[in-house]
Amino acid sequence: MIDEPLRPPWQMDWTKQAQHDFQNMPVEGSDLIMSARAELITAEDPYSGGSTPMPRSRTG
């Protein structure tokens, strides 16, 4: 166990200690973290503007 508070899953660091802690946690916990991570990775960007093309600079 570590003395510092746990970090939210979106602030995961994959240091050797974090990797060790992740590999040694109960399966239910690692499944929950991987599920939350997958949701964050696949979520749509609310600032992307959808299919609106980005403005381009004009070339002479």
C-alpha distance matrix in Angstrom:
0.0 3.8 6.8 9.1 10.4 10.5 13.7 16.6 17.4 20.5 18.7 16.7 16.5 16.8 15.6 14.5 10.8 11.3 13.5 11.2 8.5 11.7 13.3 10.7 10.5 13.4 16.8 17.6 14.9 15.9 19.5 19.2 17.8 20.5 23.1 22.4 22.5 25.8 27.3 26.6 28.1 31.1 31.9 35.3 35.4 37.1 38.6 40.2 43.5 43.8 46.9 48.3 49.1 48.0 50.9 52.3 54.3 57.9 59.3 63.0
3.8 0.0 3.8 5.7 7.9 8.7 11.7 15.1 16.3 19.0 16.7 15.1 14.6 15.4 14.0 13.6 9.8 10.4 13.4 11.8 9.3 12.5 14.7 13.0 12.8 15.9 19.0 19.6 16.4 17.1 20.7 20.0 18.1 20.9 23.5 22.3 22.1 25.6 26.9 25.7 27.2 30.5 31.1 34.2 34.0 35.5 36.8 38.5 41.9 42.5 45.5 46.7 47.4 46.0 48.8 50.2 51.9 55.6 57.0 60.6
6.8 3.8 0.0 3.8 6.6 9.1 12.1 15.6 17.6 20.0 17.5 16.7 16.4 17.9 16.4 16.6 12.9 13.3 16.6 15.4 12.9 15.8 18.3 16.6 16.0 18.9 22.0 22.2 18.9 19.9 23.4 22.2 20.3 23.3 25.7 24.0 24.0 27.7 28.5 27.1 28.9 32.2 32.4 35.3 34.8 36.0 37.2 39.2 42.4 43.3 46.5 47.5 48.2 46.7 49.3 50.8 52.4 56.2 57.6 61.2
9.1 5.7 3.8 0.0 3.8 6.6 8.9 12.6 14.9 16.9 14.2 13.9 13.9 16.0 14.9 15.9 12.5 12.3 15.9 15.6 13.0 15.3 18.4 17.3 16.4 19.3 22.0 21.9 18.3 19.1 22.4 20.8 18.6 21.6 23.8 21.7 21.6 25.3 26.0 24.3 26.2 29.5 29.4 32.2 31.5 32.6 33.6 35.7 38.9 40.0 43.2 44.0 44.8 43.2 45.7 47.2 48.9 52.6 54.2 57.7
10.4 7.9 6.6 3.8 0.0 3.8 6.5 9.6 12.4 14.6 12.5 12.7 13.7 16.1 15.9 17.3 14.1 12.8 16.3 16.4 13.3 14.8 18.2 17.3 15.6 18.0 20.5 19.7 16.1 17.3 20.2 18.2 16.2 19.5 21.2 18.9 19.2 23.0 23.3 21.7 24.0 27.1 26.7 29.5 29.0 29.9 31.2 33.4 36.5 37.4 40.8 41.7 42.7 41.3 44.0 45.7 47.6 51.3 53.1 56.7
10.5 8.7 9.1 6.6 3.8 0.0 3.8 6.7 8.9 11.6 9.9 9.6 11.2 13.6 14.1 15.6 12.7 10.5 13.7 14.2 11.0 11.7 15.3 14.9 12.9 15.3 17.3 16.5 12.8 13.8 16.6 14.6 12.4 15.7 17.5 15.3 15.6 19.3 19.8 18.4 20.6 23.6 23.5 26.5 26.3 27.4 28.9 30.9 34.0 34.7 38.0 39.1 40.2 39.0 41.9 43.6 45.6 49.4 51.1 54.8
13.7 11.7 12.1 8.9 6.5 3.8 0.0 3.8 6.3 8.1 6.3 6.9 9.0 12.0 13.2 15.5 13.3 10.5 13.6 15.1 12.4 12.3 16.1 16.5 14.6 17.0 18.3 17.5 13.7 14.0 16.4 14.2 11.4 14.4 16.1 13.4 13.2 17.0 17.3 15.4 17.6 20.8 20.5 23.3 22.8 24.0 25.3 27.3 30.5 31.3 34.6 35.6 36.5 35.3 38.1 39.9 41.9 45.6 47.4 51.0
16.6 15.1 15.6 12.6 9.6 6.7 3.8 0.0 3.8 5.6 5.6 7.0 10.2 13.1 15.2 17.7 15.9 12.6 15.1 17.0 14.3 13.3 17.0 17.8 15.4 17.2 17.8 16.4 12.9 13.2 14.8 12.1 9.5 12.4 13.4 10.3 10.6 14.3 14.0 12.2 14.8 17.7 17.1 20.0 19.7 20.8 22.4 24.4 27.4 28.1 31.4 32.6 33.8 32.8 35.8 37.7 40.0 43.6 45.6 49.3
17.4 16.3 17.6 14.9 12.4 8.9 6.3 3.8 0.0 3.8 5.3 5.3 8.9 11.2 13.9 16.3 15.1 11.4 13.1 15.5 13.2 11.3 14.8 16.2 14.0 15.6 15.6 14.5 11.2 10.6 12.0 9.7 6.5 8.9 10.2 7.4 7.0 10.7 11.1 9.5 11.7 14.7 14.8 18.0 18.1 19.8 21.6 23.1 26.2 26.4 29.6 31.1 32.2 31.4 34.6 36.4 38.8 42.4 44.2 48.0
20.5 19.0 20.0 16.9 14.6 11.6 8.1 5.6 3.8 0.0 3.8 5.6 9.0 11.6 14.6 17.5 17.0 13.4 15.0 17.9 16.1 14.2 17.6 19.4 17.5 19.3 18.9 17.9 14.8 13.8 14.7 12.6 9.4 10.7 11.6 8.4 7.0 10.5 10.4 7.7 9.7 13.0 12.7 15.4 15.0 16.8 18.2 19.7 23.0 23.5 26.6 27.8 28.8 27.9 30.9 32.8 35.1 38.7 40.6 44.3
18.7 16.7 17.5 14.2 12.5 9.9 6.3 5.6 5.3 3.8 0.0 3.8 6.4 9.8 12.1 15.3 14.6 11.4 13.6 16.4 14.8 13.7 17.2 18.9 17.5 19.8 20.1 19.5 16.0 15.0 16.8 14.9 11.4 13.0 14.7 11.8 10.1 13.7 14.1 11.3 12.7 16.3 16.2 18.6 17.7 19.5 20.4 22.0 25.4 26.2 29.2 30.2 30.8 29.5 32.3 33.9 35.9 39.6 41.3 45.0
16.7 15.1 16.7 13.9 12.7 9.6 6.9 7.0 5.3 5.6 3.8 0.0 3.7 6.4 9.1 12.0 11.5 8.0 9.9 12.9 11.6 10.3 13.7 15.6 14.6 17.2 17.4 17.4 13.9 12.4 14.5 13.4 9.7 11.0 13.5 11.4 9.3 12.9 14.2 12.0 12.8 16.5 17.2 20.0 19.6 21.8 22.9 24.0 27.6 27.9 30.8 32.0 32.6 31.4 34.3 35.7 37.8 41.4 42.8 46.6
16.5 14.6 16.4 13.9 13.7 11.2 9.0 10.2 8.9 9.0 6.4 3.7 0.0 3.8 5.7 9.1 9.2 6.5 8.4 11.5 11.2 10.6 13.5 15.6 15.5 18.6 19.0 19.6 16.2 14.3 16.9 16.4 12.6 13.4 16.4 14.8 12.3 15.5 17.3 15.0 15.1 18.9 19.9 22.6 22.0 24.4 25.0 25.9 29.6 30.1 32.7 33.8 33.9 32.5 35.3 36.3 38.1 41.7 42.9 46.6
16.8 15.4 17.9 16.0 16.1 13.6 12.0 13.1 11.2 11.6 9.8 6.4 3.8 0.0 3.8 6.5 7.8 5.5 5.7 9.3 10.0 9.2 11.3 13.9 14.5 17.7 17.9 19.2 16.2 13.6 16.3 16.6 13.0 13.1 16.5 15.7 13.0 15.7 18.2 16.3 15.8 19.5 21.2 23.9 23.7 26.5 27.2 27.7 31.4 31.5 33.8 35.2 35.2 33.9 36.8 37.5 39.4 42.9 43.8 47.5
15.6 14.0 16.4 14.9 15.9 14.1 13.2 15.2 13.9 14.6 12.1 9.1 5.7 3.8 0.0 3.8 5.4 5.1 6.0 8.5 9.8 10.4 12.1 14.2 15.4 18.9 19.7 21.3 18.2 16.0 19.0 19.5 16.0 16.4 20.0 19.1 16.6 19.4 21.9 20.0 19.6 23.2 24.8 27.5 27.1 29.7 30.3 30.9 34.6 34.9 37.2 38.4 38.2 36.7 39.4 40.0 41.7 45.1 45.9 49.5
14.5 13.6 16.6 15.9 17.3 15.6 15.5 17.7 16.3 17.5 15.3 12.0 9.1 6.5 3.8 0.0 3.8 5.5 5.0 6.0 8.6 9.8 10.5 12.2 14.3 17.9 18.9 21.0 18.3 16.0 19.3 20.3 17.2 17.6 21.3 21.0 18.7 21.3 24.0 22.6 22.1 25.6 27.5 30.3 30.2 33.0 33.7 34.1 37.9 37.9 40.2 41.6 41.4 40.0 42.8 43.3 45.0 48.4 49.0 52.6
10.8 9.8 12.9 12.5 14.1 12.7 13.3 15.9 15.1 17.0 14.6 11.5 9.2 7.8 5.4 3.8 0.0 3.8 5.4 5.0 6.1 8.5 9.9 10.6 12.3 16.1 17.7 19.6 16.5 15.0 18.6 19.2 16.3 17.4 21.0 20.4 18.7 21.7 24.1 22.7 22.9 26.4 27.9 30.9 30.8 33.2 34.1 35.0 38.6 38.8 41.4 42.7 42.8 41.4 44.3 45.0 46.8 50.3 51.2 54.8
11.3 10.4 13.3 12.3 12.8 10.5 10.5 12.6 11.4 13.4 11.4 8.0 6.5 5.5 5.1 5.5 3.8 0.0 3.8 5.4 5.0 6.0 8.5 9.9 10.6 14.2 15.4 16.9 13.7 11.9 15.4 15.7 12.6 13.8 17.3 16.6 14.9 18.0 20.3 19.0 19.3 22.8 24.2 27.3 27.3 29.7 30.8 31.7 35.3 35.4 38.0 39.5 39.8 38.6 41.5 42.5 44.4 47.9 49.0 52.7
13.5 13.4 16.6 15.9 16.3 13.7 13.6 15.1 13.1 15.0 13.6 9.9 8.4 5.7 6.0 5.0 5.4 3.8 0.0 3.8 5.5 5.1 6.1 8.6 10.1 13.5 14.1 16.2 13.6 11.0 14.3 15.5 12.6 12.9 16.7 16.8 14.8 17.3 20.1 19.2 19.0 22.2 24.2 27.4 27.8 30.5 31.7 32.2 35.8 35.5 37.9 39.6 39.8 38.8 41.9 42.7 44.7 48.1 49.1 52.8
11.2 11.8 15.4 15.6 16.4 14.2 15.1 17.0 15.5 17.9 16.4 12.9 11.5 9.3 8.5 6.0 5.0 5.4 3.8 0.0 3.8 5.5 5.2 6.2 8.7 12.3 13.7 16.1 13.8 11.9 15.4 16.8 14.5 15.2 18.8 19.2 17.7 20.2 23.0 22.4 22.4 25.5 27.5 30.8 31.2 33.8 35.2 35.8 39.3 39.0 41.5 43.3 43.5 42.6 45.6 46.5 48.5 51.9 52.8 56.5
8.5 9.3 12.9 13.0 13.3 11.0 12.4 14.3 13.2 16.1 14.8 11.6 11.2 10.0 9.8 8.6 6.1 5.0 5.5 3.8 0.0 3.8 5.5 5.2 6.2 10.0 11.9 13.8 11.0 9.9 13.7 14.4 12.3 13.9 17.2 17.2 16.4 19.2 21.5 21.0 21.7 24.7 26.2 29.7 30.2 32.4 34.0 34.9 38.3 38.2 40.9 42.7 43.2 42.3 45.4 46.6 48.7 52.2 53.4 57.1
11.7 12.5 15.8 15.3 14.8 11.7 12.3 13.3 11.3 14.2 13.7 10.3 10.6 9.2 10.4 9.8 8.5 6.0 5.1 5.5 3.8 0.0 3.8 5.5 5.4 8.6 9.5 11.3 8.6 6.6 10.3 11.3 9.2 10.3 13.7 14.1 13.2 15.7 18.2 18.0 18.5 21.4 23.1 26.6 27.4 29.8 31.6 32.3 35.6 35.2 37.9 39.8 40.5 39.8 43.1 44.3 46.6 50.0 51.3 55.0
13.3 14.7 18.3 18.4 18.2 15.3 16.1 17.0 14.8 17.6 17.2 13.7 13.5 11.3 12.1 10.5 9.9 8.5 6.1 5.2 5.5 3.8 0.0 3.8 5.8 8.4 8.8 11.7 10.2 7.8 11.0 13.2 11.7 11.9 15.3 16.5 15.5 17.5 20.4 20.6 20.6 23.2 25.4 28.9 30.0 32.6 34.4 34.8 38.1 37.4 39.9 42.1 42.6 42.0 45.4 46.4 48.8 52.1 53.2 56.9
10.7 13.0 16.6 17.3 17.3 14.9 16.5 17.8 16.2 19.4 18.9 15.6 15.6 13.9 14.2 12.2 10.6 9.9 8.6 6.2 5.2 5.5 3.8 0.0 3.8 6.6 8.6 11.4 9.9 9.0 12.4 14.1 13.2 14.2 17.3 18.3 18.0 20.1 22.7 23.0 23.5 26.0 27.9 31.5 32.6 34.9 36.9 37.5 40.8 40.2 42.9 45.0 45.6 45.1 48.4 49.6 51.9 55.3 56.5 60.2
10.5 12.8 16.0 16.4 15.6 12.9 14.6 15.4 14.0 17.5 17.5 14.6 15.5 14.5 15.4 14.3 12.3 10.6 10.1 8.7 6.2 5.4 5.8 3.8 0.0 3.8 6.4 8.3 6.4 6.5 9.9 11.0 10.6 12.3 14.9 15.7 16.1 18.3 20.4 20.9 22.0 24.3 25.8 29.5 30.7 32.8 34.9 35.8 39.0 38.4 41.2 43.3 44.3 43.9 47.2 48.7 51.2 54.6 56.0 59.8
13.4 15.9 18.9 19.3 18.0 15.3 17.0 17.2 15.6 19.3 19.8 17.2 18.6 17.7 18.9 17.9 16.1 14.2 13.5 12.3 10.0 8.6 8.4 6.6 3.8 0.0 3.8 5.5 5.4 6.5 8.7 10.1 11.0 12.6 14.4 15.8 16.8 18.5 20.4 21.6 22.8 24.6 26.1 29.9 31.4 33.4 35.9 36.7 39.6 38.8 41.6 43.9 45.1 45.0 48.5 50.1 52.8 56.1 57.6 61.4
16.8 19.0 22.0 22.0 20.5 17.3 18.3 17.8 15.6 18.9 20.1 17.4 19.0 17.9 19.7 18.9 17.7 15.4 14.1 13.7 11.9 9.5 8.8 8.6 6.4 3.8 0.0 3.8 5.4 5.2 6.0 8.5 9.9 10.5 12.0 14.2 15.2 16.2 18.3 19.9 20.8 22.3 24.0 27.8 29.7 31.8 34.5 35.0 37.8 36.7 39.3 41.8 43.1 43.2 46.8 48.3 51.2 54.4 55.9 59.7
17.6 19.6 22.2 21.9 19.7 16.5 17.5 16.4 14.5 17.9 19.5 17.4 19.6 19.2 21.3 21.0 19.6 16.9 16.2 16.1 13.8 11.3 11.7 11.4 8.3 5.5 3.8 0.0 3.8 5.6 5.2 6.2 8.7 10.0 10.5 12.4 14.2 15.3 16.7 18.5 20.0 21.2 22.4 26.2 28.2 30.0 32.8 33.6 36.2 35.1 37.9 40.5 42.0 42.2 45.8 47.6 50.5 53.8 55.5 59.3
14.9 16.4 18.9 18.3 16.1 12.8 13.7 12.9 11.2 14.8 16.0 13.9 16.2 16.2 18.2 18.3 16.5 13.7 13.6 13.8 11.0 8.6 10.2 9.9 6.4 5.4 5.4 3.8 0.0 3.8 5.4 5.1 6.3 8.7 9.9 10.7 12.3 14.2 15.5 16.7 18.4 20.1 21.2 24.9 26.5 28.2 30.8 31.8 34.6 33.9 36.9 39.1 40.5 40.4 43.9 45.7 48.5 51.9 53.6 57.4
15.9 17.1 19.9 19.1 17.3 13.8 14.0 13.2 10.6 13.8 15.0 12.4 14.3 13.6 16.0 16.0 15.0 11.9 11.0 11.9 9.9 6.6 7.8 9.0 6.5 6.5 5.2 5.6 3.8 0.0 3.8 5.4 5.1 6.1 8.5 9.9 10.4 12.1 14.2 15.3 16.2 18.2 19.8 23.6 25.1 27.3 29.7 30.4 33.3 32.5 35.2 37.5 38.6 38.5 42.0 43.6 46.3 49.7 51.2 55.0
19.5 20.7 23.4 22.4 20.2 16.6 16.4 14.8 12.0 14.7 16.8 14.5 16.9 16.3 19.0 19.3 18.6 15.4 14.3 15.4 13.7 10.3 11.0 12.4 9.9 8.7 6.0 5.2 5.4 3.8 0.0 3.8 5.5 5.2 6.0 8.6 9.8 10.4 12.3 14.3 15.2 16.4 18.1 21.9 23.9 26.0 28.8 29.2 31.9 30.7 33.4 35.9 37.3 37.5 41.1 42.9 45.8 49.0 50.7 54.5
19.2 20.0 22.2 20.8 18.2 14.6 14.2 12.1 9.7 12.6 14.9 13.4 16.4 16.6 19.5 20.3 19.2 15.7 15.5 16.8 14.4 11.3 13.2 14.1 11.0 10.1 8.5 6.2 5.1 5.4 3.8 0.0 3.8 5.5 5.1 6.2 8.5 9.9 10.7 12.5 14.3 15.5 16.5 20.2 22.1 23.8 26.6 27.5 30.1 29.2 32.1 34.5 36.1 36.2 39.8 41.8 44.7 48.0 49.8 53.6
17.8 18.1 20.3 18.6 16.2 12.4 11.4 9.5 6.5 9.4 11.4 9.7 12.6 13.0 16.0 17.2 16.3 12.6 12.6 14.5 12.3 9.2 11.7 13.2 10.6 11.0 9.9 8.7 6.3 5.1 5.5 3.8 0.0 3.8 5.4 5.2 6.0 8.6 9.9 10.6 12.2 14.3 15.3 19.1 20.4 22.4 24.9 25.7 28.6 28.0 30.9 33.1 34.4 34.2 37.7 39.5 42.2 45.6 47.3 51.2
20.5 20.9 23.3 21.6 19.5 15.7 14.4 12.4 8.9 10.7 13.0 11.0 13.4 13.1 16.4 17.6 17.4 13.8 12.9 15.2 13.9 10.3 11.9 14.2 12.3 12.6 10.5 10.0 8.7 6.1 5.2 5.5 3.8 0.0 3.8 5.5 4.9 6.1 8.6 9.8 10.3 12.1 14.0 17.7 19.5 21.9 24.3 24.6 27.6 26.5 29.2 31.6 32.7 32.7 36.3 37.9 40.8 44.0 45.6 49.4
23.1 23.5 25.7 23.8 21.2 17.5 16.1 13.4 10.2 11.6 14.7 13.5 16.4 16.5 20.0 21.3 21.0 17.3 16.7 18.8 17.2 13.7 15.3 17.3 14.9 14.4 12.0 10.5 9.9 8.5 6.0 5.1 5.4 3.8 0.0 3.8 5.4 5.1 6.4 8.8 10.0 10.7 12.1 15.9 18.1 20.2 23.0 23.4 26.0 24.7 27.5 30.0 31.5 31.9 35.5 37.4 40.5 43.7 45.5 49.3
22.4 22.3 24.0 21.7 18.9 15.3 13.4 10.3 7.4 8.4 11.8 11.4 14.8 15.7 19.1 21.0 20.4 16.6 16.8 19.2 17.2 14.1 16.5 18.3 15.7 15.8 14.2 12.4 10.7 9.9 8.6 6.2 5.2 5.5 3.8 0.0 3.8 5.4 5.1 6.3 8.7 10.1 10.5 14.3 15.9 17.7 20.5 21.3 24.0 23.2 26.3 28.5 30.0 30.1 33.7 35.7 38.6 42.0 44.0 47.7
22.5 22.1 24.0 21.6 19.2 15.6 13.2 10.6 7.0 7.0 10.1 9.3 12.3 13.0 16.6 18.7 18.7 14.9 14.8 17.7 16.4 13.2 15.5 18.0 16.1 16.8 15.2 14.2 12.3 10.4 9.8 8.5 6.0 4.9 5.4 3.8 0.0 3.8 5.4 5.1 6.2 8.7 10.0 13.5 14.8 17.3 19.5 20.0 23.0 22.4 25.2 27.3 28.4 28.3 31.8 33.5 36.3 39.7 41.4 45.2
25.8 25.6 27.7 25.3 23.0 19.3 17.0 14.3 10.7 10.5 13.7 12.9 15.5 15.7 19.4 21.3 21.7 18.0 17.3 20.2 19.2 15.7 17.5 20.1 18.3 18.5 16.2 15.3 14.2 12.1 10.4 9.9 8.6 6.1 5.1 5.4 3.8 0.0 3.8 5.4 5.1 6.1 8.4 12.0 14.1 16.8 19.2 19.1 21.9 20.6 23.2 25.7 26.9 27.2 30.8 32.6 35.6 38.8 40.5 44.3
27.3 26.9 28.5 26.0 23.3 19.8 17.3 14.0 11.1 10.4 14.1 14.2 17.3 18.2 21.9 24.0 24.1 20.3 20.1 23.0 21.5 18.2 20.4 22.7 20.4 20.4 18.3 16.7 15.5 14.2 12.3 10.7 9.9 8.6 6.4 5.1 5.4 3.8 0.0 3.8 5.5 5.3 5.8 9.6 11.8 14.0 16.9 17.1 19.6 18.5 21.4 23.8 25.4 25.9 29.5 31.6 34.7 37.9 40.0 43.8
26.6 25.7 27.1 24.3 21.7 18.4 15.4 12.2 9.5 7.7 11.3 12.0 15.0 16.3 20.0 22.6 22.7 19.0 19.2 22.4 21.0 18.0 20.6 23.0 20.9 21.6 19.9 18.5 16.7 15.3 14.3 12.5 10.6 9.8 8.8 6.3 5.1 5.4 3.8 0.0 3.8 5.6 5.4 8.7 9.9 12.2 14.6 15.2 18.1 17.6 20.6 22.5 23.9 23.8 27.3 29.4 32.3 35.7 37.7 41.5
28.1 27.2 28.9 26.2 24.0 20.6 17.6 14.8 11.7 9.7 12.7 12.8 15.1 15.8 19.6 22.1 22.9 19.3 19.0 22.4 21.7 18.5 20.6 23.5 22.0 22.8 20.8 20.0 18.4 16.2 15.2 14.3 12.2 10.3 10.0 8.7 6.2 5.1 5.5 3.8 0.0 3.8 5.8 8.6 9.8 13.0 14.9 14.6 17.7 16.8 19.4 21.5 22.4 22.4 26.0 27.7 30.6 33.8 35.6 39.4
31.1 30.5 32.2 29.5 27.1 23.6 20.8 17.7 14.7 13.0 16.3 16.5 18.9 19.5 23.2 25.6 26.4 22.8 22.2 25.5 24.7 21.4 23.2 26.0 24.3 24.6 22.3 21.2 20.1 18.2 16.4 15.5 14.3 12.1 10.7 10.1 8.7 6.1 5.3 5.6 3.8 0.0 3.8 6.5 9.0 12.1 14.4 13.6 16.2 14.7 17.1 19.7 20.9 21.5 25.3 27.1 30.4 33.4 35.3 39.1
31.9 31.1 32.4 29.4 26.7 23.5 20.5 17.1 14.8 12.7 16.2 17.2 19.9 21.2 24.8 27.5 27.9 24.2 24.2 27.5 26.2 23.1 25.4 27.9 25.8 26.1 24.0 22.4 21.2 19.8 18.1 16.5 15.3 14.0 12.1 10.5 10.0 8.4 5.8 5.4 5.8 3.8 0.0 3.8 6.4 8.8 11.6 11.5 13.8 12.7 15.8 18.0 19.8 20.3 24.0 26.3 29.5 32.6 34.9 38.6
35.3 34.2 35.3 32.2 29.5 26.5 23.3 20.0 18.0 15.4 18.6 20.0 22.6 23.9 27.5 30.3 30.9 27.3 27.4 30.8 29.7 26.6 28.9 31.5 29.5 29.9 27.8 26.2 24.9 23.6 21.9 20.2 19.1 17.7 15.9 14.3 13.5 12.0 9.6 8.7 8.6 6.5 3.8 0.0 3.8 6.1 8.7 8.1 10.2 9.0 12.1 14.3 16.2 16.9 20.6 23.1 26.4 29.4 31.8 35.5
35.4 34.0 34.8 31.5 29.0 26.3 22.8 19.7 18.1 15.0 17.7 19.6 22.0 23.7 27.1 30.2 30.8 27.3 27.8 31.2 30.2 27.4 30.0 32.6 30.7 31.4 29.7 28.2 26.5 25.1 23.9 22.1 20.4 19.5 18.1 15.9 14.8 14.1 11.8 9.9 9.8 9.0 6.4 3.8 0.0 3.8 5.4 5.4 8.3 8.5 11.8 13.0 14.7 14.7 18.1 20.7 23.8 27.0 29.6 33.2
37.1 35.5 36.0 32.6 29.9 27.4 24.0 20.8 19.8 16.8 19.5 21.8 24.4 26.5 29.7 33.0 33.2 29.7 30.5 33.8 32.4 29.8 32.6 34.9 32.8 33.4 31.8 30.0 28.2 27.3 26.0 23.8 22.4 21.9 20.2 17.7 17.3 16.8 14.0 12.2 13.0 12.1 8.8 6.1 3.8 0.0 3.8 5.7 7.1 8.3 12.1 12.7 15.0 15.1 18.2 21.2 24.2 27.4 30.3 33.8
38.6 36.8 37.2 33.6 31.2 28.9 25.3 22.4 21.6 18.2 20.4 22.9 25.0 27.2 30.3 33.7 34.1 30.8 31.7 35.2 34.0 31.6 34.4 36.9 34.9 35.9 34.5 32.8 30.8 29.7 28.8 26.6 24.9 24.3 23.0 20.5 19.5 19.2 16.9 14.6 14.9 14.4 11.6 8.7 5.4 3.8 0.0 3.8 5.7 8.2 11.5 11.1 12.8 12.2 15.0 18.0 20.8 24.1 27.0 30.5
40.2 38.5 39.2 35.7 33.4 30.9 27.3 24.4 23.1 19.7 22.0 24.0 25.9 27.7 30.9 34.1 35.0 31.7 32.2 35.8 34.9 32.3 34.8 37.5 35.8 36.7 35.0 33.6 31.8 30.4 29.2 27.5 25.7 24.6 23.4 21.3 20.0 19.1 17.1 15.2 14.6 13.6 11.5 8.1 5.4 5.7 3.8 0.0 3.8 5.5 8.3 8.3 9.7 9.5 12.9 15.7 18.9 22.0 24.7 28.3
43.5 41.9 42.4 38.9 36.5 34.0 30.5 27.4 26.2 23.0 25.4 27.6 29.6 31.4 34.6 37.9 38.6 35.3 35.8 39.3 38.3 35.6 38.1 40.8 39.0 39.6 37.8 36.2 34.6 33.3 31.9 30.1 28.6 27.6 26.0 24.0 23.0 21.9 19.6 18.1 17.7 16.2 13.8 10.2 8.3 7.1 5.7 3.8 0.0 3.8 6.3 5.7 8.3 9.0 12.0 15.3 18.6 21.4 24.4 27.8
43.8 42.5 43.3 40.0 37.4 34.7 31.3 28.1 26.4 23.5 26.2 27.9 30.1 31.5 34.9 37.9 38.8 35.4 35.5 39.0 38.2 35.2 37.4 40.2 38.4 38.8 36.7 35.1 33.9 32.5 30.7 29.2 28.0 26.5 24.7 23.2 22.4 20.6 18.5 17.6 16.8 14.7 12.7 9.0 8.5 8.3 8.2 5.5 3.8 0.0 3.8 5.6 8.4 10.3 13.7 16.6 20.2 22.7 25.5 28.9
46.9 45.5 46.5 43.2 40.8 38.0 34.6 31.4 29.6 26.6 29.2 30.8 32.7 33.8 37.2 40.2 41.4 38.0 37.9 41.5 40.9 37.9 39.9 42.9 41.2 41.6 39.3 37.9 36.9 35.2 33.4 32.1 30.9 29.2 27.5 26.3 25.2 23.2 21.4 20.6 19.4 17.1 15.8 12.1 11.8 12.1 11.5 8.3 6.3 3.8 0.0 3.8 6.1 9.1 12.3 14.9 18.6 20.6 23.3 26.5
48.3 46.7 47.5 44.0 41.7 39.1 35.6 32.6 31.1 27.8 30.2 32.0 33.8 35.2 38.4 41.6 42.7 39.5 39.6 43.3 42.7 39.8 42.1 45.0 43.3 43.9 41.8 40.5 39.1 37.5 35.9 34.5 33.1 31.6 30.0 28.5 27.3 25.7 23.8 22.5 21.5 19.7 18.0 14.3 13.0 12.7 11.1 8.3 5.7 5.6 3.8 0.0 3.8 6.5 9.1 12.2 15.7 17.8 20.8 23.9
49.1 47.4 48.2 44.8 42.7 40.2 36.5 33.8 32.2 28.8 30.8 32.6 33.9 35.2 38.2 41.4 42.8 39.8 39.8 43.5 43.2 40.5 42.6 45.6 44.3 45.1 43.1 42.0 40.5 38.6 37.3 36.1 34.4 32.7 31.5 30.0 28.4 26.9 25.4 23.9 22.4 20.9 19.8 16.2 14.7 15.0 12.8 9.7 8.3 8.4 6.1 3.8 0.0 3.8 6.4 8.8 12.5 14.5 17.3 20.5
48.0 46.0 46.7 43.2 41.3 39.0 35.3 32.8 31.4 27.9 29.5 31.4 32.5 33.9 36.7 40.0 41.4 38.6 38.8 42.6 42.3 39.8 42.0 45.1 43.9 45.0 43.2 42.2 40.4 38.5 37.5 36.2 34.2 32.7 31.9 30.1 28.3 27.2 25.9 23.8 22.4 21.5 20.3 16.9 14.7 15.1 12.2 9.5 9.0 10.3 9.1 6.5 3.8 0.0 3.8 6.4 9.9 12.6 15.5 18.9
50.9 48.8 49.3 45.7 44.0 41.9 38.1 35.8 34.6 30.9 32.3 34.3 35.3 36.8 39.4 42.8 44.3 41.5 41.9 45.6 45.4 43.1 45.4 48.4 47.2 48.5 46.8 45.8 43.9 42.0 41.1 39.8 37.7 36.3 35.5 33.7 31.8 30.8 29.5 27.3 26.0 25.3 24.0 20.6 18.1 18.2 15.0 12.9 12.0 13.7 12.3 9.1 6.4 3.8 0.0 3.8 6.8 9.4 12.6 15.9
52.3 50.2 50.8 47.2 45.7 43.6 39.9 37.7 36.4 32.8 33.9 35.7 36.3 37.5 40.0 43.3 45.0 42.5 42.7 46.5 46.6 44.3 46.4 49.6 48.7 50.1 48.3 47.6 45.7 43.6 42.9 41.8 39.5 37.9 37.4 35.7 33.5 32.6 31.6 29.4 27.7 27.1 26.3 23.1 20.7 21.2 18.0 15.7 15.3 16.6 14.9 12.2 8.8 6.4 3.8 0.0 3.7 6.4 9.1 12.6
54.3 51.9 52.4 48.9 47.6 45.6 41.9 40.0 38.8 35.1 35.9 37.8 38.1 39.4 41.7 45.0 46.8 44.4 44.7 48.5 48.7 46.6 48.8 51.9 51.2 52.8 51.2 50.5 48.5 46.3 45.8 44.7 42.2 40.8 40.5 38.6 36.3 35.6 34.7 32.3 30.6 30.4 29.5 26.4 23.8 24.2 20.8 18.9 18.6 20.2 18.6 15.7 12.5 9.9 6.8 3.7 0.0 3.8 6.5 9.8
57.9 55.6 56.2 52.6 51.3 49.4 45.6 43.6 42.4 38.7 39.6 41.4 41.7 42.9 45.1 48.4 50.3 47.9 48.1 51.9 52.2 50.0 52.1 55.3 54.6 56.1 54.4 53.8 51.9 49.7 49.0 48.0 45.6 44.0 43.7 42.0 39.7 38.8 37.9 35.7 33.8 33.4 32.6 29.4 27.0 27.4 24.1 22.0 21.4 22.7 20.6 17.8 14.5 12.6 9.4 6.4 3.8 0.0 3.8 6.5
59.3 57.0 57.6 54.2 53.1 51.1 47.4 45.6 44.2 40.6 41.3 42.8 42.9 43.8 45.9 49.0 51.2 49.0 49.1 52.8 53.4 51.3 53.2 56.5 56.0 57.6 55.9 55.5 53.6 51.2 50.7 49.8 47.3 45.6 45.5 44.0 41.4 40.5 40.0 37.7 35.6 35.3 34.9 31.8 29.6 30.3 27.0 24.7 24.4 25.5 23.3 20.8 17.3 15.5 12.6 9.1 6.5 3.8 0.0 3.8
63.0 60.6 61.2 57.7 56.7 54.8 51.0 49.3 48.0 44.3 45.0 46.6 46.6 47.5 49.5 52.6 54.8 52.7 52.8 56.5 57.1 55.0 56.9 60.2 59.8 61.4 59.7 59.3 57.4 55.0 54.5 53.6 51.2 49.4 49.3 47.7 45.2 44.3 43.8 41.5 39.4 39.1 38.6 35.5 33.2 33.8 30.5 28.3 27.8 28.9 26.5 23.9 20.5 18.9 15.9 12.6 9.8 6.5 3.8 0.0
